[in-house]
Amino acid sequence: MSDKTEFSLDVDVDSATGFEPLPDLVAYDLCKAYPVPGGSVLLRNTRTGKRAMVRPEVHAVLVSCNRLRTLDQHVSRIIARNPDMQGQQADIREVLQTMLDAGMMISARQTCDELKQPARQSPRSEDKPVVVIITWERPAALERLLSSIYTNCDIGKFHQLYIVDDSRKAENIDKNRELTASFALQAKRPFQYFGQAEQQALLENLSRQLPEHEEAIRFLADQSHWRDHWTSGLARNLALLLSCGHRLVMIDDDTICEVYDPIQPRSDISFSDEARQADFFSEQQEWSSRRMPLNPDPVDRHMQCLGMPFSEALDKLGQTNLKPTGLADANAPLLAQLASDSPVLITECGSFGCPGTNRNTWLPDMAPASLERMLASETKTNDALHTRLVWSGRNQPHFSPVTNMSQITGLDNRAMLPPYFPVFRGEDRLFGLLLKFIFPTAVALDYPWAIPHLPIPQRDWQEKDRDFTPQASFPFFVSAKVQQSGASCQAAEPHERLHALTAFFSDLSNSSNDALAENQRDAVLRDLSEQLQHLSGLLAGADSAPDQWKEYLGNGIKQLNEGLDRASHKDHRIKGQPKTLEGAELIDFWKKAWGGYAAALAAWPEIREVAAEIIEV
């Protein structure tokens, strides 16, 4: 390369080479760097043990090649970040090729071949699923869902179907019980209503057999324990207790058991941590032609791969559909957690209809292709900003390291899945992170089909839904700290990792109020700052975008600036969930809740074991 950059190769490689040259996609592998006398850097690949001696500038370039891309794509990005290197493309490519040959970069083609090898673990038995419908104050939605199950699902393949009712109003409770009895009679199959009386009977039985854990049991699944709060995770914990030792399909009551093709379906398989795709509609009729007449049973479709090792799921989906391009933009740390025996513990699917959020401030965070598709049309942009008719999902089978969760979700509850945090929103995202903590090599499979998600009555976006001001929530910083703690945990077995997770929440509950307040303030400010930069960047490049999109971004930037100013003041009191508390009182509530959750995690293996015995009887 030219003297002006002093970018030299100077590579000394040990004899243990052998990476396949010129793979489709490559990235810098999991390597450690050690400066040595003379100004060079010793690189050691922690996965393979291969070594190379390079100059510091080579190491700096390698670090920037952290996502799977072609060599030419890497070269283009290096030049874009270092304009002084213009004209040295051939030299840069030679350096990267040499590093690939030396074993310092990971190959997508080789990774695909390894993932297709038979799994070492024995496959689990093909048991019938437990199906649990989660319902809350919505008899009309429940009736519609039960009707679609009766029409489209093979109920004979169910081990059991439960309707877990978290309603508080007597008239809705009575109606839900009547609906369950009616459909059970019609289907001639066991549809079991599981309301407050049934829930209390289960909890009392558990408490009798595990008196030392009664408080933990009530914390996780007793509605009366959380009477004043939104119990989003409580019904899901009951679903876990009712399905211990089985595969579980959990269904929200405002969905419909019908299967629809995605937008532009593809057969090839992908793996990444990228966001789902989205498209927007003015009316439901626009997607009606996508309804699939063959096997419209989403429960049966979830069973296709749920609980399988990754390589067996590939067999079901078609091994030849996993190609190097399917790993595009994944990085070495992600791929290091993926193996042929990685268990598929969660299965998901897309949806047509309501995206499942109470605000539409998620639009700027869409995948770039979805954002580009929306902005190419005034109509699509208007639909995105005003209607809740959205396709959200994948157009191909997609594996990811952490679950997104869907309105119909499969969970392999034969494994020791963690309990949900019982109250407040965001419980599904936290559950996914806790699952990844306990099973670091597990993957979620997002199927390339969708189901309708249509709350009753249908709603449109209102002006209040376009507010970027941070919502009152349970602490932002906990999710990031769970990820950090999981990455540093050295334990191998799930039970040992559960102990580490218990210790994490116990530590949170014993932290000082000042430290927790500062963590929350810092998390809020970072979130506001990142959103502000992101929206500003989008607005700067939105010259040809529809005017209402530019107005949307401008309002968001104004709201974020105001929120950043408020949250940065020293006298700004910490706020969140529950909304009735703030400052020290709120933090004390959080600490008590984390302590209760830590106790529940410690008791969870025993609770699961006893629950399985009770339910089988």
N, C-alpha and C positions, 0 to 999 in steps of 0.2 A: 504494500500500500504506500501511499505518498508520504514523504517525510513530514508534511505539515501536521499530520495527526499522530505520527509515531505509533501507528497501530500495526504491530508486528505479530506474526504467528508464534514463533518460538515455542513449539509444542514438543514435549517429551512424554511418550506414552509407554505404559508397561506392556508386557507381551500378551495380556489377557484381553484382546480385542475381539471383534466379530459382529458388531452391529450390522445389520443389513443396510447396504448403501442406498441412498436416495429413496427413503420411504415417502409415502404421500404426505404425511404430516409429522412434524417433529417438535419437540420442546425441550428446554433445559431440564434435566432430570434432577432427582433428589441428591444433590451434591453438597458436600461441605468444602469450604475454601480455607486454606492455611497459608498465610504469607511466609516465605522462606528467604534466607539471605540471598542477596543479589537482585532483589526486586521482583522475583517471580512469585506465582501462587500455585500451591499444590491443590488440585481438585481430587476429591475422592467421592465416587458414586456410592451412596450408602445402601442402595438396593443391590448393586452388582459387585461392589468392591473394586471396580476398575478405577484407574488413576490417570491423571494427566498433569503436566507442568505447563503453565501458560503465563503470559504477561498479564498484568492487572487490567489493561484495556480489553483484552479478550474476555476475561472474567466478567467485566462490566457489561459487555455485549451479550454474553450468554444469559446473564440474569434477566435482561430485558426480553429474552425469548421464552417467556414463561407460559405461553399458551400454544396448543398444538396448531401449527400452521405449516404451509409448505415452506421450503427454503427460500423461494423467491418472495413469498409474502413477508418472511422475517427480514430479508434484505431490504425490501421497500420500507418497512417500518423503521428500521435502523437508520436509513438515509433520511427519512422524514424527521426523525428526532435529532439527527446530526447532519445538517445541510453541508458542513465542510467536507463530508465524506462523499459528496456527489462525484460520480465518475469511478468510484472504487467498488462498484457492485460485484464484479467478478472476484476481487480479492476477499471481500466479506463472505461471499458464498463459499469460497474455498476454505476459509477458516471454519465456517459452520459445518461444512461437509467433513472436515478433518475431525472436528469435535464429535460429530455423529459416529464416524468410524471408530473413534477412541472410546465410545461408550459413555460420553458425557451428556448425551441427549437421548430422549425416549422416543421410540418409533410407534406411530399409531398402527401400522401394519403388523408389527410384531406383537403389539398389545392385543389386537383383535385375534390373532392366532392363539395366544395364550388363554384368552377368555373363552375360547371355544373348546378347550380341553375338558374332558369329563370331570365333574366335581368329585372331590375325595369323599365327601360326606354322603351317607345313605339318604335317599329321598324319603320324605315323610309319607305316611299313608294318606290316601285320598278320602278324607272324611267328609261328611255332609256339613254344610255351613250352618251356623247359627245366624239368623237374620234379625236385626234389631232396628225398629223404627223409633227415632227420637221425635216426640211430639210435644208441643207447648202451645196451649190456648188456640188451636187451629183445627177444629173438627172438620170444616169444609175441605181443608187441604188433606187431612188424614183420609177422609172418605175417597177423595180423588186418587190418592196414592194406593190405597188398598184395592180399589177397582182395577188400577193398572197392573198391580201385582197378580191379581186373579186372572187377568186377561193375558199377560205376557210372560209370566214366570212359571217355571216348572216347580210348583210348590212341593211336589213329591220328593224333590232333591234337597229340601230343607231339613235339617235336624230339628229345628224349632224356630218359630217366629214369635218375637216379643214386641209389644208396643209399650215402650217406656214413656210414661206420661209425667212431664214436669209441670203440668198446668196447676194454677192456683185457684181458678174460678170453678165453683161447684157445678154450674151448668155445662161447662166444657168437659169437666171430668166425667160427668154422667153420660154425655153424648159420646165421648171417646170410648168408654166402656161398652156402650150399646153397639157402636160401630164394629168393635172388635168381635163381639159375640155374633153379630149378624154375618160378618164375613167368614168367621170360623165355621158356622153352620153351612154357609153356601159352599165353601171350599172343601168341607169335610176333612179338614186338616187342623192341627193344633196351632191356632192363633191365640197367644196368651196375653191378655191385658196385664200390665205391670204398673199399677198406680201406687198411691201412697200406702194403702193397706198392705199390698204385696211387697213394696219396698221395705216397709218397716218390719214385716215378718222376716225378710231375708237378713236385715241388719241386726235384728234381735237374735236370730239364730247364730249369726257370725259372732256376735258379742258374747253369747253364752259359751261358745266353744273357745273364744279367744278373749277372755275378760280383760287381760292385760293390754289389749289393743283396742278396746271399745272406743276410746277417744279418737284414735286414728281412723277407725271404721266410720264413725260419725262425721269426721272431718271430710272424708272423701265422698260420701254418698248419702248423707242425711239432709233432705231439703229443709227440715226444721232447724238445723244447725246454721243455715244460711238464709233464713227467712227474708232478710232485708236486702239481699244481693241477687244479681243476675247469675244464675247457676248454670253457666254454659257447659262446664265440664262435668257436672255432677251426673247427669243422665248418661254421659259417655262412660263414666266409671262403672255405673250400674251395668251398662252393656258389656264391659270387660268382665265383670264378675259373673254375668249370666252365660258367658261363653268360654270360660277358662278351659283350656285343653282342646279347643276347636278353632277352626277358621271362622272369622266373623265378617259379616257384611253389615255395615252401619249406614242407615238411610235417613236423611232429613225429611221431615213430613211434607215440605213444600216442593218436593220433586215428583217426577212421574217416571215410572219404570217403562221407558221406551228408549230405543237406541237409534241414534242418528249418526250419519257419516260426518266427518269433520270437513273443514274447508280444504280443498286441494289435497286429498289423502295421498299418502306415500307409504310404501312397504318397507323402506329401509329403516334401520334401528339407530337411535342416537343415544348418547350419554353425555350429560353436562349439568351444570348448575344454572343454566339460562332460564329466563322467565318463560311462561307459557305464551302462546300467540293469542291474538284477539281479532275479532271482526265485529261489525256493528250493523244493526238492522232497524228498519222502521216499524215492521209488523212481523208477527209470528209466522204468517203464511210464507215469508221469504225463505224459511228453512224447512218447511213441511215436506218438500220433495226429497229431503235427505233421509227421511225415516227408512230404516232398514227392515225389510219384510222378513229376512231370514234371521232367526235367533234374536228376537228383540228383547231377550232376557238379560238385563245387566248383571243380575246375581250370578247366573251361570257363566257369563263372560269374565267376571272377576275371578272365578275359580280356575280359569285357564292356567294361570301362572302363580297364583298366590301361594307362598310358602316354599316355592321351589328354589334350589340353587340357581345362580345366574346362568350357568351353562345349560341347564335343563330348560329354563325359560327361553333361552335362545333357540333350543331345539323346537319348542312349541311355536315360536314366532318365525322361525326360519333362519338358521345360522348364516346363510349366505347374505342375509339382509344386514348383518353387522359388517360395515365396511370402514376403512380408515376415515373417510369423510364424516362418518357418524360420530367421531370423537372430536370434531373440530371445536376449538376454543376451550377444551378441557385442559387442565394443567396436571403436572406430575403429582402434586399432593392428592388431587382428586383420584387420579388413576391408581395411586398406591393403595387406596382403600378398596379398590375393586378387584375381585378375583373370580375365578370360575365357580367357587363355592360361596360367593357372597349371597346371603339369603334375601329373597324378595319378601320382606315382611309387610309391606304396604302396597296396595294397588289402588289406583285412582282413575278418574276419567274426566273428560271435559263436560261442559254444560252449555246449553242454549237458554238464554233468558237473563235473569238477574245475576250479576257477577258475585253476589254474596258479600258485598261491602256496603256500609251505610253512607259512604261518600265516594265521589268519582275522582278523587285526587290521585288515584293510582294511574291515571292515563299517561302522564309523562314517563312513567317507569316501564311502559310496555316494551317488548322486544322491538328492536329497530325496524324490522320488516313490518310489524303490525302498525307501528306509528306511521311509517311511510305510506302504507295502504290507506290508513284513515285520512291522512292529510292530502292524499291525491284527489279526494272527492269532497265537495262542499256538503253533499248529502250525508256521507259517512261521518264527517266531522260533526254535523248537526245531530245525527243519531247518537254519537258517542257522548255528546254533552247534554242530551235531553232525554233519551230513552234508556231504559234498563233492559234492553234486548241485545245481549252480547253473546257471541260465541267466545268461550275461553277454553283453551285446551291445546292439544298437540295434533298434528296431521300425520304422525308416524309413532310407532311404539318408542317410548322415551324412558330411559332409566335416569334417575337422579340420586344424589347422595342424601338429600333431605327431602322429606315429603312436603307437598303444598297443601294436601288434603282437598277432598272434593265432597260434593253433596251425597254421593254414594261412594263409600270407601271400604276397601277390603283390608282386614288386619289379620295376620297370622297369630292368633292368640294361643297357639300351642307354645310359642316362645314367651319368655317373661317380659311382656311389654310393660312399660311404666304406667302408673295411673295418671290421669289428667289432673291438672290443677283445677279444683272444682268450681271456681267462681271467676267472673269477669270474662271479657272477650279476649281473643287471641290465644285461647287455650290449645287450639289445634296446631298452631305454629310452634308453641313451646313444647307440645307433646312430640312433634317431629324432632326437635333438637335433643330432647331427653332420650328419645329412642336411639338417636345417633350416638349419644354419649354411651349408652349401654351396649349397643351393637355397632361399633365403628365401621364394620365392613358391610353392613346391610344396605340395601338399595330400595328405592320406591320405583314402581313401574306405573307410568302414566299411559293408559291405553289410548289409541287414536280413534275413539268414538265418544259421543256425548249424550247426555240425557237432559230433558227439559228441567229447568229450575225456575218455577213460576209462583212466587208468593201470591197469596190471595188477601186483599185485592191487588191487582197489578198497580205498580207505582212507577212514576217517572222521576227523573232527577229534578230537584228543586234548587233554588239559589243557595240555600243553606248547605246543600250537599257539596258545593264547590268551594268550601272553606278549608284552606291549608293550615289554619291555626291548629297547633297540636291538640288532639283530643285528650281528655282526662283518661288515663290508662294505668294499668299496673306497670311497675317500673320498666322503662325502656332498657336499662343497662343489663338486666338479668340475662336476656337472651344472648348477648355478646359474651358475657362472662361464662355462661354454660358452654358455649362453643370453645372458648379459650381453655376452660378447665378440662373439657373432654379431650382436647388435642394434647394436653400435657399429661393426662392420666396414663400410667404405664401398665395398669392391670389388664390381664388378658381375658379372664372369664367374666361373663355377664353379671354373676352374683357379686364378684369383687368390684366391678365397675359400679354396680348399684350402691355398694357401700361408699364408694368415693362420691357418688352423686348425693347420697344422704349427708355426708360430711360437708359438701358444698352448701346445701341449704341450711344446715345447722350453723355453719360459719356466718352465713348471711344474717341469720336471726340473732346472732350475738355481736354483730358489728355495731359501731358507734353511730348514733343518729347523724352526727356531723359528716362522717364518711359516706353514709348512704345518701344524704342530701346532696353532697358534692358529686357523687356518682350519677345521681339522677339529673342534676343540673347540667353536668357535662354531657350526658347522653342526649338530653333535649337540645342543647346548643349545637352539638355535632350534627344531629339529625336536621335541624333547621338550616344550618350552614350548608350541608351537602345538598339539601333540596333547593336552596336558594341558588347555589351555583349551577345545579342541573337545569332549573327552569330558565335561568339567565342565558345559559348556553343554547337552549332550545329556542328561546326568543330571538337571540342574535342570528340564528340560522333559519328563521321562519319568514323570510321576505315573501316567498311565494305561497305561504300557507293561508288558509281561509282567515278572514278578519276575526271571526269569533274565537278561533284558536289563539290568536295573538292577544285578544282581550282576556281570555281565560288565563293565559300565562302571566299577563301583566297584573291581573288581580291577585294571582297566586304569589307573585314576587312581592307585591305590596303587603299582603298578609304575613308572609314569612319574615319580611324586614321588621314589621311591627312586633311579631312574636319573638324574634331574635333580640330586639331591644328590651322587651319586657323581661324575658328569661335571664338576661345577662346582668340585670340590676342586683346588687347585693341584697337588697331588702325584699326581693321577689320570693314569696312563700311557695314551698313545694306543694304542687297539687297533683291529683291523679284519681285513681279508684280506691275506695269509694269516694264519690264526689262530695259527700257530706263532711269529709275530714280534710285537713290540710296541715302543713307544717309538721311539728313534732308528733301530734296526735296521729296523723296519717302514717308517718314512718313507724310509729309504735304498732299500728295495725299491721303493716307489712311484715314487721319482724315477727309478730305473733303468728301470722299466716305462714311464713317461711318455716318457723319452728314446728308448726303443726304438720306441714308438708314433709319436713325431714323425718318426723316420727312416723308418718304414714309410709314413706319410702322404706324405712327400716322394717316395718311390719308387713310390707306388701307381699313378700314370698309366702309367708304363713297365711295371710288373708286369701291369696289366690288358691292355695292348696285346699283350705277348708271350703271355700266357695265352690270349687270344682266338685267336692264330695257332696255338698248340699244340693247342687243343681242336678247332679246325676240321680240322686234319690228322688 
